[in-house]
Amino acid sequence: MTTPQMQPMRDAEQSYPAQRAALMDLFNAALDAVSARAAMPRHLPTAARGRTVLLSIGKAADAMARVALERIGAEVTGLVVTRYGHLEPGPRPQGLEVIEAGHPVPDNNSQRAAQRALEMAHGLTAHDQLLVLLSGGGSALMSSPAPGVSLADKQAVTRTLLQSGATIGEINCVRKHISRIKGGRLAQAAGPAKVTTLIISDVPGDDPSFVSSGPTTPDATTLEMAREILHRYGVAAPPSVTAALDDPSNETPVSDSLGLAGAETLIIARARDALAAAAKRAEAMGFVVSGLGDQLQAEARHLGASHAALARRLGADGKPRAIISGGETTVTVTNKAGRGGRNLEYLLGLAIALQGAPDICALACDTDGIDGTDDAAGAIVLPDTLVRAKQVGVDPVQYLRANNAYAFFEALGDLVITGPTRTNVNDFRAILVGGPATRVA
């Protein structure tokens, strides 16, 4: 994989250049380890006796499809569904339709993509193979609302859940139960064909049934659980959604009903692979690594404050430290006009708690290159972050209260802009405490 050039905006690189370079080096190492080209080749199946239909869905869909076509060595037809702007440059591979669709809220193209995927799955025989390549984002990119639920109603409940503080697992539980394609229903449509699913996982815990809402995977969640989630977060769902969640026919199919005896589902890249690569790189740079795991889920700003306290504590012995973590935090949105994703809120909470502590710097980015809905993957915090904020007249506490972390880091020139990375294993966070930050190869 050729990693995109990733640099903070404006002239901010003049501040702490060695620390910036070290943080970006760790992020690049993480992304390289979970690229489609690194993860896929050894897992691809051989060609089927009959037809091979490929459905590649998610933010990494185009990269995954290209690797598959190179390696399978047989005639393949199918569909690539990805977010707008996430196609790789250059000539399109032969045999594959392409649909770009909405994310994180589905749009008309999402509905069209789901319909085409179901059409391609129907009619396959026992001699055929359905090869499904999944990565994060598929829940919105491929959307077929349950009977009686309009796209507008599904969009409304999705937006509300995204702003409620619900976890991705909880959001996807609801989405599965108001869908014709999620929760194993795509595999059900493929009938007797062999179904092989390769997954780049963006969900904490790497449960395949939650990546892109598990279109080919048996589901353990229930209608009752979906109703309870809406109640817990105070989501006033449209009447059509409420009716769908009360209808037993919308229960996701159990494992025995999917006919998946010959199916294969593999997680081929995950957050812990990215974290392990970054940890190895940090050790080579001379840091003692503290790995916090890949399943951290908490309110973003609170986790940032907690990690600030941890960094101070670990740095007390004078050893150079790298604190590396993944997972997916949540944001409870109180200002819908604010701009900023969960990584930016995490960093702003961290910066406020650090209060300019010397020798501590941090990066937090979404590995897909998009934190929230704006164009930044995340940002960088440095010992002078609050000093520079005062100089340009931005109050970190006010910006955090307003869910406006993007504007805060934009004012400082500290956003990390990568463009689409064409992979997605969720959030990557690294805190460096002291040490040989200048030792960057």
TORMILUM-759209 format. One record per residue: residue in one letter; z, y, x of N, C-alpha, C in turn. Coordinates in steps of 0.2 Angstrom, whole numbers. Atoms other than C-alpha are relative to their C-alpha. Example, Ala and Ser with C-alpha at 12.3 -4.5 7.8 and 13.67 -1.06 7.14 Angstrom:
! TORMILUM-759209
   rest     n_z     n_y     n_x    ca_z    ca_y    ca_x     c_z     c_y     c_x
      A       0      -6       4      39     -22      62       0       6       4
      S      -1      -6      -4      36      -5      68       3       5      -4
END
This chain:
! TORMILUM-759209
   rest     n_z     n_y     n_x    ca_z    ca_y    ca_x     c_z     c_y     c_x
      M       0      -6       4       0       0       0       0       6       4
      T       0      -6      -3      -4      17       6       5       5      -4
      T      -5      -4       4      11      28       1      -2       7       0
      P       2      -7       1       7      45      -6       4       4       5
      Q      -4      -5      -4      12      60       4       5       3      -4
      M      -6      -2       5      29      65      -3       4       6       4
      Q      -4      -5      -4      36      82       2       3       5      -6
      P      -3      -5       4      47      95      -6      -5       6      -1
      M       5      -6       2      38     110     -14       2       6       5
      R       0      -6      -3      36     127      -6       2      -1       8
      D      -2       0      -7      44     131      11       7      -3       1
      A      -6       2      -1      60     122       8       1      -5       6
      E      -1       5      -6      57     109      22       3       4       6
      Q      -3      -4      -6      63     123      34       7      -1       0
      S      -8       1       1      81     119      28       1      -8       1
      Y      -2       7      -1      88     103      36      -6      -5       0
      P       6       4       0      71      95      41       1      -7       2
      A      -2       7      -2      78      80      49       3      -4      -5
      Q      -3       4       6      88      75      34      -5      -1      -5
      R       5       1       5      74      78      22      -5      -6       2
      A       4       5      -2      63      67      33       3      -7       0
      A      -4       7       0      76      53      34       0      -2      -7
      L      -1       2       7      78      53      15      -7      -2      -3
      M       7       2       2      59      53      12      -2      -7       3
      D       2       6      -3      57      39      24       3      -6      -3
      L      -4       5       3      70      28      15      -4      -1      -7
      F       3       0       7      61      32      -2      -7      -4       1
      N       6       3      -1      44      27       6       1      -8       1
      A      -1       7      -2      51      11      13       1      -4      -7
      A      -2       3       7      58       7      -5      -7      -2      -4
      L       6       0       4      41      10     -13      -5      -5       3
      D       4       5      -4      31       0       0       2      -7      -2
      A      -3       7       1      42     -16      -4      -2      -2      -7
      V       1       2       7      38     -16     -22      -7       2      -3
      S       7      -2       2      20     -11     -23      -4      -7      -2
      A       3       6       3       8     -23     -32      -3      -4       6
      R       3       4      -5      -1     -27     -16       5      -4       4
      A      -5       4      -3      15     -32      -8       3      -6      -4
      A      -3       5       4      22     -42     -22      -4      -5      -4
      M       4       4       5       8     -50     -32      -3      -6       3
      P       4       5      -2      -3     -61     -21       3      -7       0
      R      -2       7      -1       8     -76     -18       2      -3      -7
      H      -2       2       7      12     -77     -37      -6      -1      -5
      L       5       0       5      -5     -76     -45      -2      -8      -1
      P       2       7       2     -11     -92     -54      -7      -1       2
      T       7       2      -1     -27    -102     -51      -4       2      -6
      A       4      -2       6     -41     -99     -63       1      -6      -5
      A      -1       5       6     -40    -108     -80      -7      -4       0
      R       6       4       1     -52    -122     -85      -5       4      -5
      G       4      -4       5     -58    -111     -99       0       8       2
      R       0      -7      -2     -57     -92    -100       6       3       3
      T      -6      -3      -2     -45     -81     -91       0       7      -3
      V       0      -7       2     -40     -65    -101       6       3       3
      L      -5      -4      -3     -30     -52     -92       2       6      -4
      L      -2      -6       3     -19     -40    -100       5       3       5
      S      -4      -4      -5     -11     -27     -88       3       6      -3
      I      -4      -6       4       2     -15     -96       5       3       4
      G      -6      -3      -3      13      -2     -89      -3       5       5
      K       2      -6      -5      13      12     -76      -3      -3       7
      A       3       4      -6       8      -1     -62      -6      -4      -2
      A       5       5       3      -5      -9     -73      -7       0       4
      D       7       0      -3     -21      -3     -64       1      -3       7
      A      -1       3      -6     -14      -7     -47       1      -8       0
      M      -1       7       1      -8     -24     -53      -7      -4      -2
      A       6       3       2     -25     -28     -61      -5      -1       5
      R       5       0      -6     -35     -24     -46       2      -5       5
      V      -2       6      -5     -25     -36     -35      -2      -6      -3
      A       2       6       3     -27     -49     -48      -7      -2       0
      L       8       1       0     -46     -47     -49      -2      -2       7
      E       2       2      -7     -47     -48     -30       2      -7       2
      R      -3       6      -2     -37     -64     -29      -1      -6      -4
      I       1       6       5     -41     -75     -44      -6      -3       2
      G       7       2      -2     -59     -77     -39      -3      -4      -6
      A       3       2       5     -65     -81     -56      -2       5      -5
      E       2      -5       5     -73     -72     -71       6       2      -4
      V      -6      -2       4     -59     -62     -79      -3       6      -5
      T       1      -5       5     -60     -51     -95       7       2      -2
      G      -7      -2       2     -46     -41    -102       0       8      -1
      L      -1      -7       2     -38     -24    -104       6       3       5
      V      -5      -4      -4     -28     -11     -93       3       5      -5
      V      -3      -6       4     -16       0    -102       5       3       4
      T      -5      -3      -5      -7      13     -92       1       7      -3
      R      -2      -7       2       0      31     -94      -6       4       3
      Y       5      -5      -2     -12      46     -93       1       2       7
      G       0      -2      -7     -16      50     -75       2      -5       5
      H      -3       5      -4     -10      33     -68      -5      -5       2
      L       5       5      -3     -27      25     -64      -1       2       7
      E       1      -1      -7     -31      22     -46      -7       4       0
      P       7      -3      -1     -46      33     -39      -5      -5       2
      G       6       5      -2     -63      25     -36      -3      -4      -6
      P       4       3       5     -75      14     -45       5      -5      -4
      R      -4       4       4     -68       4     -60      -2      -7       1
      P       2       7      -1     -67     -15     -58      -4      -2      -7
      Q       4       3       5     -80     -25     -69       5      -4      -5
      G      -3       5       5     -74     -34     -85       6       2      -3
      L      -6      -2       3     -59     -24     -90      -1       7      -4
      E      -1      -6       3     -57     -11    -103       6       4       2
      V      -5      -4      -3     -46       3     -99       2       5      -6
      I      -3      -5       4     -34      13    -111       5       4       3
      E      -6      -4      -2     -23      27    -106       3       3      -6
      A      -4      -1       6      -9      31    -118       6       4       1
      G      -6      -5      -1       7      41    -121       6      -4       2
      H      -6       2      -2      23      39    -113       5       6       2
      P      -4       5       3      38      40    -116       0      -1      -7
      V       1       1       7      33      42    -134      -7      -2      -1
      P       6       2       2      19      32    -141      -5       5      -3
      D       5      -4       4       3      40    -147      -6      -4      -3
      N       5       4       4     -13      35    -156      -3      -5       5
      N       3       5      -5     -20      27    -140       5      -6       1
      S      -5       6       0      -4      16    -139      -1      -5      -5
      Q       1       4       6      -8      10    -156      -7      -4       1
      R       6       4      -1     -26       6    -151       1      -5       5
      A      -1       5      -6     -20      -3    -135       3      -6      -3
      A      -3       6       3      -9     -14    -145      -5      -4      -4
      Q       5       3       4     -23     -18    -157      -5      -4       4
      R       5       4      -5     -35     -23    -143       3      -6       3
      A      -3       5      -4     -22     -33    -134       1      -6      -5
      L      -1       5       5     -18     -43    -150      -7      -4      -2
      E       7       3       1     -37     -46    -153      -2      -4       5
      M       2       4      -6     -40     -52    -136       4      -7       1
      A      -4       6      -1     -25     -64    -137      -2      -5      -6
      H       2       4       5     -31     -71    -154      -6      -4       2
      G       6       3      -1     -44     -85    -153       0      -4       7
      L      -1       4      -6     -38     -92    -136       1      -7      -1
      T      -1       7       1     -39    -111    -134       5      -3       5
      A      -4       3      -5     -28    -123    -125      -3      -1       7
      H       3       0      -7     -40    -123    -110       0       7       3
      D       1      -7      -2     -39    -104    -109       7       2       3
      Q      -6      -3      -3     -26     -93    -100       1       7      -1
      L      -2      -7       1     -18     -77    -105       4       2       6
      L      -4      -2      -5     -12     -68     -89       2       7      -1
      V      -3      -6       2       0     -54     -93       3       3       6
      L      -3      -4      -5       4     -41     -80       4       6      -2
      L      -4      -5       3      19     -31     -85       4       5       5
      S      -5      -5      -3      28     -15     -78       3       5      -5
      G      -4      -4       5      39      -2     -85      -5       5      -3
      G       4      -5       4      32      10     -98      -4      -3      -6
      G       4       3       5      24      -3    -109       2       0      -7
      S      -2      -1       7      35      -1    -123      -3       6      -4
      A       4      -6       3      27      16    -127      -7      -1       1
      L       7       0      -1      10      13    -120      -4      -5      -5
      M       3       5       4       7      -2    -131       4      -1      -7
      S      -5      -1       6      14       1    -149      -4      -2      -6
      S       3       2       6      10      -8    -165       6       0      -5
      P      -5      -1       5      22      -2    -179       1      -6      -5
      A       0       5       5      29     -15    -191      -2       2      -6
      P       3      -2       6      22     -16    -208       5       5      -4
      G      -4      -6       4      27       0    -218       3       5       4
      V      -3      -6      -5      32      10    -202      -6       3       2
      S       6      -4      -2      20      24    -198       1       1       8
      L       0      -2      -7      16      29    -180       5       6       1
      A      -4      -6       0      24      46    -184       8      -2       0
      D      -6       2       0      40      37    -189       3      -3       6
      K      -2       4      -6      41      26    -174       1       5       6
      Q      -1      -6      -5      38      42    -163       7       3      -1
      A      -7      -4       2      53      51    -172       6      -4       3
      V      -6       3      -2      65      37    -169       0      -1       7
      T       0       1      -7      59      34    -151       3       7       3
      R      -2      -7      -3      62      53    -147       7       1      -1
      T      -7      -1       1      79      53    -155       4      -5       5
      L      -4       5      -4      85      37    -146      -1       2       8
      L       1      -2      -7      78      44    -129       5       6       2
      Q      -4      -5      -1      89      59    -131       7      -1      -2
      S      -6       2       3     104      50    -138       5      -2       5
      G      -4       3      -5     111      43    -122       0      -8       0
      A       0       7       1     107      25    -127      -4      -3       7
      T       3       3      -5     102      13    -113      -7      -2      -1
      I       6       2       1      85       7    -110       0      -7      -4
      G       0       7       3      90     -11    -116       1       2      -8
      E      -1      -2       7      97      -3    -132      -6       3      -4
      I       7      -3       3      81       7    -135      -5      -5      -2
      N       5       5       1      70      -8    -133       2      -5      -5
      C      -2       4       6      81     -18    -145      -3       2      -6
      V       3      -3       6      76      -6    -158      -7      -1      -1
      R       8       0       0      58      -5    -153      -3      -7      -2
      K       3       7       2      56     -24    -154       0      -2      -7
      H      -1       2       7      62     -25    -172      -4       4      -5
      I       5      -4       4      49     -12    -178      -7       0       3
      S       7       1      -4      34     -19    -169      -3      -7      -2
      R       4       6       1      20     -32    -172      -1      -3       7
      I       2       3      -7      18     -35    -153       6      -1       5
      K      -6       1      -5      35     -34    -144       4      -6      -2
      G      -5       6       1      49     -47    -143      -4      -7      -1
      G       3       7       0      37     -62    -140      -6       0      -4
      R       5       1       5      24     -58    -153      -7       0       3
      L       6       1      -3      10     -56    -141      -2      -7       2
      A       0       7      -2      13     -73    -134      -2      -5      -6
      Q       1       4       6      14     -80    -152      -8       1      -2
      A       7      -1       2      -4     -72    -155      -4      -4       4
      A       5       4      -5     -11     -82    -140       0      -7      -2
      G       1       7       3      -8     -98    -149       1      -5       6
      P      -1       6      -5     -11    -114    -138      -1       2       7
      A       2      -2      -7     -17    -104    -122       6       0       4
      K      -5      -1      -4      -7    -105    -107       2       7       2
      V      -2      -7      -1       3     -89    -105       4       1       7
      T      -4      -1      -7       8     -83     -87       1       8       0
      T      -2      -7       0      17     -66     -86       4       1       7
      L      -2      -2      -7      20     -58     -69       3       8      -1
      I      -4      -6       2      33     -43     -70       2       4       6
      I      -3      -5      -5      37     -28     -59       6       3      -5
      S      -5      -2       5      54     -25     -67       3       7       1
      D      -3      -7       0      61      -8     -71       7       0      -4
      V      -6       0       4      76     -14     -81       6      -2       4
      P      -6       3      -4      94     -16     -74       2      -7      -3
      G      -1       7       1      98     -34     -73      -6      -5       0
      D       7       4      -1      79     -39     -73      -1      -5      -5
      D       1       5       6      80     -48     -90      -8       1      -2
      P       7      -1       1      61     -51     -93      -1       2      -7
      S       1      -1       7      63     -49    -112       1       8      -1
      F      -1      -7       1      67     -30    -109      -5       4       3
      V       5      -4      -3      53     -25     -98      -6       0      -4
      S       5      -1       5      40     -17    -109       1      -3      -7
      S      -2       3       6      50     -24    -123      -2      -7      -1
      G       1       7       0      45     -42    -119      -5      -3      -4
      P       5       3       5      29     -45    -128      -2      -7       1
      T       2       8      -1      27     -63    -121       7      -4       1
      T      -6       3      -2      46     -67    -119       4      -1      -6
      P      -5       1       6      58     -75    -132       6       6       0
      D      -5      -5       1      71     -62    -138       6      -2      -3
      A      -6       2       3      89     -64    -140       4       6      -4
      T      -3      -6       4      92     -47    -149      -2      -2      -7
      T       1       1       7      93     -46    -168      -1       6      -4
      L       0      -5       4      90     -35    -182       7       4      -1
      E      -6      -3       0     108     -33    -184       2       4       6
      M      -1      -4      -6     110     -27    -166      -4       7       0
      A       4      -7       0      96     -14    -169       3       5      -5
      R      -4      -5       5     105      -7    -184       6       3       3
      E      -6      -3      -3     121      -6    -175      -1       5       5
      I       2      -4      -5     113       3    -161      -1       7      -3
      L       2      -7       3     106      17    -172       7       3      -3
      H      -6      -2       2     123      18    -180       5       3       5
      R      -4      -2      -5     132      19    -164      -1       7       3
      Y       2      -6      -3     122      34    -158      -2       5      -5
      G       1      -5       5     121      43    -174      -7       1      -2
      V       7      -1       1     102      41    -176      -2      -1      -7
      A       2       0       7      96      46    -193      -7      -2       0
      A       6       3       0      81      34    -194      -4       2      -6
      P       4      -1       6      66      38    -206       1      -6      -4
      P      -1       5       5      67      28    -222      -4      -7       2
      S       4       6      -1      53      16    -217       3      -4       6
      V      -3       4      -5      62      11    -201       6      -3      -2
      T      -6       3       3      78       8    -210      -2      -6      -4
      A       2       6       4      69      -3    -222      -3      -6       4
      A       3       5      -4      60     -12    -208       6      -4       3
      L      -6       3      -3      77     -16    -200       4      -4      -5
      D      -3       4       5      83     -23    -216      -4      -6      -3
      D       5       5       2      68     -34    -218       1      -6       4
      P      -1       6      -4      72     -52    -212      -7      -2       3
      S       7       2      -3      53     -54    -209      -1       3       7
      N       1      -4      -7      54     -42    -194       5      -3       5
      E      -4       3      -5      67     -53    -185      -5      -3       6
      T       5       2      -5      59     -57    -168       0      -8       1
      P       1       7       1      53     -75    -166       5      -3       6
      V      -4       3      -4      65     -87    -158      -4      -4       5
      S       4       3      -6      60     -97    -142      -4      -6      -3
      D       4       6       2      55    -113    -151      -6       2      -4
      S       6      -2       5      43    -104    -163      -6       3       4
      L       5      -3      -4      33     -96    -148      -5      -5       3
      G       5       4      -3      25    -112    -142      -1       1       7
      L       0      -2      -7      29    -108    -124       2      -5       5
      A      -2       6      -4      32    -125    -117      -4       1       7
      G       3       0      -7      19    -122    -103      -1       7       3
      A       0      -7      -2      22    -103    -101       4       1       7
      E      -4      -1      -6      28     -96     -85       1       8       0
      T      -2      -7       0      37     -79     -83       3       1       7
      L      -3      -2      -7      41     -72     -65       1       7       1
      I      -1      -6      -3      49     -57     -59      -2       0       7
      I       3       1      -6      39     -53     -44       2       6       5
      A      -3      -6      -4      47     -36     -39       5       3      -4
      R      -6      -3       4      63     -28     -44       3       5       5
      A      -4      -5      -3      75     -14     -39       3      -2       6
      R      -4       2      -6      85     -24     -27      -5      -2       6
      D       5       1      -5      69     -28     -17      -1       7       4
      A       0      -7      -3      67      -9     -15       6       2       4
      L      -6      -2      -3      85      -6     -11       1      -4       7
      A      -1       4      -6      85     -20       2      -5       3       6
      A       4      -3      -5      70     -12      11       2       6       3
      A      -3      -7      -2      78       5      11       6      -1       4
      A      -6       2      -4      94      -3      18      -2      -2       7
      K       2       2      -7      85     -11      32      -2       6       4
      R       3      -6      -3      76       5      36       6       5       2
      A      -6      -5      -2      93      15      36       4      -3       6
      E      -3       3      -5     101       2      47      -4       1       7
      A       4      -1      -5      87       4      59       0       7       3
      M      -1      -7      -2      90      23      59       7       1       3
      G      -6      -1      -3     108      20      64       6       1      -5
      F      -5      -1       6     117      21      47       4      -7      -1
      V      -4       6       3     131       9      41      -2       1      -8
      V       3      -1       6     124       5      24       6      -3      -5
      S      -4       2       6     135       4       8      -5      -1      -6
      G       4       1       6     125      -4      -6       4      -1      -6
      L      -3       0       7     130      -1     -24      -3      -4      -5
      G       3       4       5     118     -12     -32      -5       3      -4
      D       5      -3       4     104     -10     -44       1       0      -7
      Q      -1       0       7     112     -10     -61       5       5      -2
      L      -5      -5       2     122       6     -62      -3       4      -6
      Q       2      -3       6     121      13     -79       6       5      -2
      A      -5      -5       2     131      29     -84      -3       6      -1
      E       3      -7       1     129      47     -89      -2       3       7
      A       2      -2      -6     119      54     -75       4       5       4
      R      -4      -5      -3     129      69     -71       7      -2       2
      H      -6       3      -2     145      59     -71       0      -5       6
      L       1       5      -6     138      46     -59      -1       4       6
      G       1      -4      -5     133      60     -48       6       3       3
      A      -6      -2      -2     150      67     -47       4      -5       3
      S      -4       6      -3     158      50     -44      -3      -2       7
      H       2       2      -6     146      47     -30       1       5       6
      A      -2      -6      -5     150      64     -22       7      -2       3
      A      -6       2      -2     168      58     -21       0      -6       5
      L       1       6      -4     163      41     -14      -3       2       7
      A       2      -2      -7     153      50       0       5       4       4
      R      -5      -3      -4     167      61       5       5      -5       3
      R      -5       5      -3     179      46       6      -3      -4       5
      L       3       4      -5     167      35      16      -2       4       6
      G       1      -4      -5     163      49      27       6       2       4
      A      -6      -2      -3     181      52      32       1      -3       7
      D      -1       4      -6     180      39      46      -5       3       6
      G       5      -3      -5     166      49      55      -6      -5       1
      K       5       5      -1     154      34      54      -6       3      -4
      P       6      -2       4     136      38      49      -1      -5      -6
      R       0       5       6     134      31      31      -6       2      -4
      A       5      -1       5     120      28      20       2      -4      -7
      I      -3       3       7     125      25       1      -7      -1      -4
      I       7       1       3     110      17      -8       2      -4      -7
      S      -1       3       6     109      12     -26      -6       1      -5
      G       5       0       5      98       9     -41       2      -1      -7
      G      -2       1       7      98       6     -60      -3       6      -4
      E       3      -5       4      95      18     -74       6       3      -4
      T      -5      -4       3     107      32     -79      -3       2      -7
      T       2      -3       7     107      40     -96       1       8       0
      V      -1      -7       1     106      58    -101       1       2      -8
      T      -1      -2       6     114      65    -117      -3       7      -1
      V       4      -7       1     102      80    -122       3       4      -5
      T      -3      -5       5     111      95    -130      -5       6      -1
      N       5      -5       0      97     107    -126      -7      -3       0
      K       6       3       0      80     101    -131      -6       4       3
      A       5      -4      -4      71     115    -123       1       0       8
      G      -1       1      -7      78     110    -106      -5      -4       3
      R       5       4      -4      68     102     -92       4      -4       5
      G      -4       4      -6      75      88     -81       1      -7      -2
      G      -1       7       1      76      69     -80       7      -2       2
      R      -7       3      -2      91      58     -76       1       1       7
      N      -1      -1      -7      88      59     -57       2       7       2
      L      -1      -7      -2      88      78     -57       7       1      -3
      E      -7      -1       2     104      78     -68       5      -3       4
      Y      -4       4      -4     112      65     -57       1       5       7
      L       0      -4      -7     108      76     -41       4       7      -2
      L      -3      -6       2     114      92     -50       8      -1       0
      G      -7       2       0     131      84     -54       3      -2       7
      L      -2       1      -7     132      78     -36       1       6       4
      A      -1      -6      -4     129      95     -29       6       4      -2
      I      -6      -4       3     142     103     -40       6      -3       3
      A      -6       4      -2     155      90     -35       1       1       8
      L      -1       0      -8     151      91     -16       2       7       2
      Q      -2      -7      -2     153     110     -16      -2       2       7
      G       3      -1      -7     142     111       0       4      -3       6
      A      -3       4      -6     151      98      10      -5      -1       5
      P       5       1      -5     144      97      27      -2      -7       1
      D       2       6      -3     134      83      34      -1      -5      -6
      I       2       5       6     130      75      16      -6       3      -3
      C       6      -1       3     113      75       9      -2      -6      -4
      A       1       5       5     105      65      -5      -7       1      -3
      L       6       0       4      89      60     -14       1      -5      -6
      A       0       4       6      87      53     -31      -7       1      -3
      C       7      -1       3      69      49     -38      -1      -6      -4
      D       3       5       4      61      38     -51      -6      -3       4
      T       5       3      -4      50      25     -42      -7       0      -3
      D       7      -1       3      36      28     -54      -3       7       1
      G       2      -7      -2      35      46     -48       1       5      -5
      I      -1      -5       6      40      54     -65       7      -1      -2
      D      -7       0       2      58      58     -68       0       4      -7
      G       0      -3       7      59      62     -87      -7       1      -2
      T       7      -1       2      43      70     -93      -4       5       4
      D       3      -5      -4      39      83     -80      -4      -4       6
      D       4       2      -5      29      81     -64       4      -2       7
      A      -4       1      -6      43      78     -51       3      -8      -1
      A      -3       6       0      49      61     -46       8       0       1
      G      -7      -1      -1      66      68     -42       1       6       4
      A      -1      -6      -4      73      80     -29       5      -2       6
      I      -4       1      -6      84      82     -13       6       5      -1
      V      -6      -4      -1     102      89     -11       2       1       7
      L      -2      -1      -7     107      97       5       7       4       1
      P      -6      -4      -1     123     105      12       0       7      -2
      D       1      -7       2     116     122       8      -3       1      -7
      T       3       0       6     110     118      -9       3       6      -4
      L      -4      -5       4     123     129     -18      -1       7       3
      V       1      -7      -3     121     143      -5      -6       3      -2
      R       6      -2       2     103     144      -8      -1       2      -7
      A       0      -1       7     105     143     -27       3       7      -1
      K      -3      -6       1     117     158     -26      -5       6       2
      Q       4      -5      -2     104     168     -16      -6       1      -4
      V       6      -1       5      90     165     -29       2       1      -7
      G      -3      -2       6     102     168     -43      -1      -5      -6
      V      -1       5       5     103     151     -52       7      -3       1
      D      -7       2       1     120     145     -58      -1      -8      -1
      P       1       7       1     121     126     -56       4      -3      -6
      V      -4       2       6     134     124     -69      -3       1      -7
      Q       4      -2       6     124     133     -82      -6      -4      -1
      Y       6       4       1     108     124     -78       2      -7      -2
      L      -2       7       1     117     107     -79       2       0      -8
      R      -2       0       7     125     112     -96      -6       1      -5
      A       6      -1       4     107     117    -102      -5      -6       1
      N       5       6      -1      99     100     -97      -6       3       4
      N       6      -3      -3      88     111     -86       0      -1       8
      A      -1       1      -7      90     103     -69      -7       1       4
      Y       7      -1      -3      71     103     -66      -1       8       3
      A       1      -7      -2      71     122     -66       4       2       6
      F      -5      -2      -6      86     123     -54      -3      -2       6
      F       3       2      -6      78     112     -41      -7       3       2
      E       6      -3      -1      61     120     -44       1       7       4
      A      -2      -6      -3      69     137     -40       2       0       8
      L      -2       1      -7      75     130     -23      -6      -3       4
      G       5       3      -3      59     122     -19       2      -7       3
      D      -3       6      -2      68     105     -18      -2      -6      -4
      L       3       5       3      58      95     -30      -4      -5       4
      V       4       5      -3      50      79     -24      -6      -2      -4
      I       6       1       4      32      78     -30      -4      -5       3
      T       4       5      -3      23      62     -27      -6      -2      -4
      G       5       3       4      11      59     -41       2      -7      -2
      P      -2       7       2      10      42     -49       0      -5       6
      T      -1       5      -5      16      29     -37      -3      -7      -1
      R       3       6       2       8      15     -47       5      -6       2
      T      -5       6       0      24       4     -46       6       3      -4
      N      -5      -3       4      40       6     -56       6      -5       0
      V      -6       4       0      57      -2     -52       6       4      -2
      N      -5      -5       3      67      12     -60       3       5       6
      D      -2      -5      -4      78      24     -50       2      -2       7
      F      -2       1      -7      81      25     -31       4       6       2
      R      -5      -5      -2      96      35     -25       2      -2       8
      A      -3       1      -7     101      37      -6       4       7       1
      I      -5      -6      -3     116      48       1       1      -2       7
      L      -2       0      -7     117      51      19       6       4       2
      V      -6      -4      -2     133      56      27       0       0       7
      G       0       0      -8     132      62      45      -5      -4       3
      G       4       5      -4     124      52      58      -7       2       2
      P       7      -2      -4     107      51      67      -6       1      -5
      A       6      -1       5      96      58      53      -6       2       4
      T       6      -2      -4      84      64      67      -4      -6       2
      R       3       6      -3      80      46      71      -5      -3      -5
      V       5       3       5      65      44      60      -7      -1       3
      A       6       2      -3      50      34      66      -6       4      -2
END
